[in-house]
Amino acid sequence: MTMLPAGTLDGRVAIITGGSSGLGLAMARYFGRLGASVAIAARNAQRLEAAARELETQDVPVLAVPTDVRDPAQVDHLLAKTLERFQRVDILVNNAAGNFVCPAEELSVNGWNAVINIVLNGTFYCTRAVGRHWIERGQPGNILNIIATYAWHGGPGTVHSAAAKAGVLAMTRTLAVEWARYRIRVNAIAPGPIDKTGGARQLWPTEEAAERLLRHIPLGRFGEPEEVAHAAAYLVSDYAGYVTGECLVMDGGAWLGRNLFVERTPRS
């Protein structure tokens, strides 16, 4: 995999929600390798502490703050603890998510609200807290939101998550324009099927399910968390200093290759 130069994120401090596993932990690892300090946040304190211990063994300066992003007070606490430990924040990655497959007619109000509150409201609470901090101090910053391609193409069983992710995409583009004058860049990544994540365990738990899904990915393989981490590091680095309001799709061509008439088989 192509690596950014060592020191690309020297002196930067990143807050990463959903940082205890999967994409969040992969981004924390890679940001740390590039010189950043990281504050990782998640609801499960035990998993969060395990992730922090792993990062510490890799000499990554890390702070673990148990946080439910649905609660603005806990988000404020996350920011305060990060500033107390590292004295600054330069990067916010809104990666916390909640999802499950459910037909719309069977989706409960509680199920709808659970996903909307984590993905859409939680992203806004974190963005608002960190953005206001930067604006008040005249400090530039970088926000990266993790969404999904069904935010624009939809998908059966994902009405709650698709609606939430579509809202985050709109937020990304709106704030990219609104906050450009403050030197705050706002971008997004829309990963497709990524291996070794919570989504992988839920969406293709068997070889049969994996093979069925692979037929719809033109590149014929699943993505790796490290690939998303590399793209994330680029987008929050100075190398992407002229990029804002963008959504980078990383799905092996899956959404472009959606075809109702031709059955695709994976490359052997």
C-alpha positions in Angstrom: 0.0 0.0 0.0 1.2 3.5 -0.8 2.3 5.3 2.4 2.3 9.0 3.1 5.7 10.3 4.2 6.7 9.9 7.9 5.8 13.0 9.8 2.9 13.9 7.6 0.7 14.5 10.7 3.5 15.5 13.2 2.1 17.6 16.0 -1.5 17.1 15.0 -4.2 15.9 17.4 -7.1 13.9 16.1 -10.4 13.0 17.7 -11.8 9.7 16.3 -15.3 8.6 17.2 -16.0 4.9 16.9 -12.3 4.5 17.6 -12.3 1.2 19.5 -12.4 -1.1 16.5 -12.7 -1.5 12.7 -12.1 1.6 10.6 -11.8 3.9 13.6 -9.0 1.9 15.1 -7.3 1.5 11.7 -7.3 5.3 11.3 -6.0 5.8 14.8 -3.1 3.4 14.1 -2.2 5.1 10.8 -2.5 8.6 12.1 -0.3 7.7 15.0 2.3 6.2 12.6 2.3 9.6 10.8 3.0 11.5 14.0 -0.4 12.4 15.3 -1.7 12.1 18.8 -5.2 10.5 19.0 -8.2 10.7 21.2 -10.4 7.7 20.6 -14.1 7.6 21.7 -16.7 4.9 21.8 -19.5 3.7 24.1 -17.9 0.4 25.2 -15.3 1.4 27.8 -13.7 -2.1 27.9 -13.1 -2.3 24.2 -12.0 1.3 24.1 -9.3 0.7 26.8 -8.1 -2.4 24.9 -7.7 -0.3 21.8 -5.8 2.3 23.7 -3.4 -0.3 25.1 -2.8 -1.6 21.6 -2.0 1.9 20.3 0.3 2.5 23.3 2.3 -0.6 22.4 2.8 1.1 19.0 4.1 4.3 20.6 1.0 6.3 19.6 0.1 9.0 22.1 -3.5 8.1 22.9 -6.4 9.1 25.1 -9.5 6.9 25.5 -12.7 8.7 26.4 -15.9 6.7 26.7 -18.4 8.7 24.8 -22.0 8.4 23.6 -22.1 10.8 20.7 -25.9 11.0 21.1 -25.4 13.1 24.2 -24.1 16.6 23.6 -22.8 16.8 27.2 -20.6 13.8 26.7 -19.3 15.2 23.4 -18.4 18.4 25.2 -16.6 16.2 27.8 -14.7 14.4 25.0 -13.4 17.7 23.7 -12.5 19.0 27.1 -10.6 15.9 28.0 -8.7 16.0 24.7 -7.7 19.6 25.2 -6.7 18.9 28.8 -4.4 16.0 27.6 -3.1 17.4 24.3 -3.8 21.2 24.5 -5.2 21.3 21.0 -7.4 19.5 18.4 -6.6 19.6 14.7 -8.7 16.8 13.2 -12.1 15.4 13.8 -13.2 12.0 12.3 -16.9 11.3 12.7 -16.8 7.5 12.4 -19.3 6.4 15.1 -22.2 4.5 13.5 -25.1 2.3 14.2 -26.9 0.1 11.6 -28.9 -3.0 11.2 -30.9 -4.4 8.2 -34.6 -4.0 8.6 -37.5 -3.6 6.1 -39.0 -0.1 6.5 -42.5 -1.3 7.4 -41.0 -3.3 10.3 -38.7 -0.6 11.6 -39.7 0.7 15.0 -39.6 4.3 16.0 -36.9 3.4 18.5 -34.9 1.7 15.8 -35.2 4.7 13.5 -34.2 7.1 16.3 -31.3 5.0 17.5 -29.6 5.2 14.1 -30.5 8.8 13.3 -29.3 9.9 16.8 -25.9 8.2 16.4 -25.1 8.9 12.8 -26.8 12.2 12.0 -27.2 13.9 15.4 -24.0 12.5 16.8 -22.0 13.8 13.8 -23.5 17.2 14.2 -22.9 17.4 17.9 -19.2 16.5 17.5 -18.8 18.8 14.5 -20.5 21.7 16.2 -18.4 21.3 19.4 -15.1 21.1 17.6 -16.0 23.6 14.9 -17.0 26.2 17.5 -13.7 25.6 19.3 -11.7 26.3 16.1 -13.8 29.3 15.1 -13.5 30.9 18.5 -9.7 30.6 18.4 -9.2 31.4 14.7 -7.7 27.9 14.3 -7.9 26.0 11.0 -9.1 22.4 11.2 -10.1 19.3 9.3 -13.3 17.3 9.6 -13.8 13.9 8.0 -17.1 12.1 8.0 -17.5 8.4 7.2 -20.7 7.7 5.3 -21.9 5.1 2.8 -22.8 5.0 -0.9 -26.4 4.1 -0.2 -26.7 7.7 1.1 -27.5 8.6 -2.6 -28.4 5.3 -4.3 -30.5 3.9 -1.4 -30.8 0.2 -0.5 -33.6 -2.0 0.8 -33.4 -2.5 4.5 -31.3 0.6 5.2 -33.9 3.4 5.2 -32.8 4.6 8.6 -29.1 4.5 7.9 -29.4 5.8 4.3 -31.4 8.8 5.5 -28.9 9.5 8.3 -25.9 9.1 6.0 -27.5 11.3 3.3 -28.0 14.0 6.0 -24.3 13.7 6.9 -23.3 14.0 3.2 -25.5 17.2 3.0 -23.8 18.5 6.2 -20.4 17.8 4.7 -21.0 19.8 1.6 -22.9 22.6 3.4 -20.2 23.2 6.0 -17.4 22.9 3.5 -18.8 26.1 2.0 -20.0 27.8 5.2 -16.8 27.2 7.2 -14.3 27.6 4.4 -13.8 31.2 5.5 -12.6 29.9 8.8 -10.0 27.6 7.1 -12.0 24.5 8.1 -12.1 21.8 5.5 -14.9 19.2 5.6 -14.8 16.0 3.6 -16.2 12.5 3.6 -15.3 8.9 2.7 -18.0 6.4 1.5 -16.5 3.0 2.0 -18.1 -0.1 0.4 -17.7 -3.6 1.9 -14.6 -3.5 4.1 -13.3 -6.7 5.6 -12.3 -7.1 9.3 -15.0 -4.7 10.5 -18.2 -4.9 12.4 -20.1 -4.5 9.2 -18.4 -7.5 7.7 -19.4 -9.7 10.6 -23.0 -8.6 10.3 -23.5 -8.4 6.5 -21.5 -11.3 5.2 -20.9 -13.7 8.2 -20.7 -16.8 6.0 -18.7 -17.8 2.9 -21.9 -18.0 0.9 -22.9 -14.5 1.8 -19.4 -13.2 1.0 -19.4 -14.9 -2.4 -22.8 -13.5 -3.2 -21.7 -10.0 -2.3 -18.4 -10.3 -4.2 -20.4 -10.8 -7.4 -21.4 -7.2 -7.1 -18.0 -5.7 -6.7 -16.2 -5.1 -10.0 -12.7 -5.3 -8.5 -13.7 -8.7 -7.1 -12.5 -8.3 -3.5 -13.4 -6.6 -0.2 -11.6 -3.5 0.9 -9.1 -3.4 3.8 -9.4 -1.0 6.8 -5.9 0.1 6.1 -6.9 1.4 2.7 -9.6 3.6 4.2 -7.1 4.8 6.8 -4.6 5.8 4.1 -7.2 7.8 2.3 -8.4 9.4 5.5 -4.9 10.5 6.4 -4.5 12.1 3.0 -7.7 14.0 3.3 -6.9 15.4 6.7 -3.3 16.2 5.8 -1.8 19.3 4.1 -1.5 17.3 0.9 -5.3 17.7 0.5 -5.2 21.4 1.4 -7.3 22.4 -1.6 -9.9 19.6 -1.2 -13.2 20.4 0.6 -16.8 19.3 0.3 -15.6 16.1 -1.4 -16.9 12.5 -0.9 -14.3 9.9 -1.8 -16.0 6.6 -2.7 -14.0 3.4 -1.8 -16.1 0.5 -2.9 -14.2 -1.3 -5.6 -16.6 0.1 -8.2 -19.7 -1.5 -6.6 -22.1 1.3 -6.8 -21.1 2.2 -10.3 -21.4 -1.4 -11.4 -25.0 -1.9 -10.1 -26.6 -3.7 -13.0 -30.1 -5.2 -13.1 -29.5 -7.1 -16.4 -26.1 -8.8 -16.2 -25.1 -11.2 -13.4 -21.4 -10.7 -12.6 -19.3 -13.5 -11.3 -16.1 -12.9 -9.3 -12.7 -13.2 -11.0 -11.0 -16.5 -10.2 
